[in-house]
Amino acid sequence: MKYFTHTFIGIIIIILFGVILNKTKQLEQFEQLEHKLEHQIDSLRLEIDTLIWEQEMWYYNIDNNTTHLLSAIMFVESSYNDSAYVASEDAVGCLQIRKCMVKDVNRILRRQKSDLRFSYDDRWNRHKSIKMFDIYCKHYGLITAEEIARCWNGGPSGMQNKMTAGYWEKVKNQLDI
């Protein structure tokens, strides 16, 4: 009887072990499926953001040359993703705006005696991000596509910064498409 009990317990343990392995494998498959679906959802969000951007360009009241450049910069910065966030730089939104940019734009607005101000949360809003971009570029007198892109990436002296040349190449590649 003792032998039978040990054998029975052994069989139960083997069965439970098999069930646990099966459930573990099912869980792994579920996690892989979940990851794949998250990727598909992100891709769809990107596609929606891109379609919205292309359909609403007239709303932002920016000339066609700047619109094309802005679109290329937005693609390089965030792939048009209004929810993009890089924690290490605290870069936010479709144009990956940092807090220092908001401070600079607000400083520019104060000097212009404008009542308009931006908050850090405004970086998540595409329209407000584009408005900050426009204020920044106009204030610093940025004319050429290269000046705009490199100074957006490296600040007002971005043209002198060798590090922004690679960024300009990425933007230029998007313009050539």
N, C-alpha and C positions, 0 to 999 in steps of 0.2 A: 504494500500500500504506500509506503514511504517513497519507493522508487516511482510509483505511478504519480504521486503528488509532485515530486521534483521534475519529472518529465512533463507533466501538465503545466507546471509553472514555467518551465523552460520554453515550452511551445507558446505559451501566452506572451512571454517576454519577446520571443522571436517575432510573433505576430505584431505586437505593439511596436517593436523596433521597425518593422516593415511599414507599418502605418505611419510612424513618425517620419521615416525617410520619404515616403510618398507625399506626405503633407509638406515636408520641407521642399521637395522638388516642385510641388504645386505652388508653394509660396514664392519660390524663385521665379517660376514662370509668370506668376501674377505680377511680381515686381518688374520683370522685363517688359511685360505688356503695359504696365502703368507708365514706365519710362518712355516707351514708344508712343503712347497716347499723349503724354505730356509734350513730347517733341512735336507731334502733329498739331496739338493745340497751339503751341508757340508759333509754329509755321503759319497756321491760319491767322493768328493775331497779327503777325508780321504782314501777311497778305492784305488783311483788312486795313491795317495802318497805312500801307502803301497805297491802296485804292482810295482811301479817304484823303490822303495827302495829294494825290494826283487830281482828285475831283474838286478839292477845295482851294487850289492854289490862288485862284482869283480873289478869294476872301482876304488873303494876307496883303494884298495891294503892294506887291513887290514886282519890279520890272522883270521881264522875261529872262534876261541874262543872269540876274541875281537869283531868280527862281531856280534856274538850272543848277547853278553853283550851290545854292542852299540845299537843294535836293541831294546833290552829291555829298555835301558835308554831312547831312543828316544820315545818309546811308553809311558813310564811313564811321560816324560817331556811334550810331545805334541801330543800324538797319531799319530806320524809321520807327523804332520802338519807343513810344511815349513813356513806357514803364521801365526803360533801361536804367540800371543802377550799378555803378561800380563803387563798392563800399570803400576800397582802399584810397580812392581819390574823392569820395563823396560827390561823384559826378552823376548828374540826374537828368533823365528825360531824353527826348529825341536829339537834342544838341549837346548832351552830356555837360551841362552847366554846373560849375562849382560855385561854392559860396562866394569866393573872391570875385567872380564875375558879377554876381548879383550886387555885391558891394560897390564895384566899379560903376556899373550901370546906374545905381542909385546916386552915386557921387556925381556922375555926369548930369543926371536929371536935376539934382540940387543946383549945380552950377548954371543950368539952363533956366533955373527958377520955375521948374515944372512941379506940379503937385503930384504927378504920377510917381509911384514907388512900387517896387517889386519885393515880394517876400521869398524866402527860400523855397516854400511850397510851390511857388509859381513856376519853378523849374520843371514840374511834372505836367504843366499845361503847354501844349504845342503852340497855341496862339501867343501866349505870353513869352514863351522861349524865343519865338521868332521875332517878337517885338524887341526883346532884349538884344538879340543878334543885330537887328536893324539899327537900334540906337547906338550900339557899340561901333559898328562899322562906319556909320555916318560921323560919329564924334571923332574917330581917329583918322578920318579922311581916306579910308581904304577903298581903292579904286579897282585894281586888277584882281582877277580871280586868285592869283597866287598870293597877293597881299592879304586878301580877305581870309583865305584858308589858313595861311601860316600864322597870321596874327590872331585868328580865332583859336588856333591850337597853342600858340606860344606867348600870347599877350601882345601888347602894343609894339614891343620890339621883336616880334616873332620872325621878321624878315632877316634879322641878324643872327638868329639862333639856328645853328646847323641842324639841330634835332628836328626842326619843323620841316626840313626838306623832304624827309621820308613821308611825313603826313601829307604834304602837298602832292607827292607822287600818287598816293592812294586816292586822293580827291581827283587829281587829274585823270587817273585811270577810269574813274566813274564818269567823268565828263566826256571821255573819248568813246564811251559805249554808245 
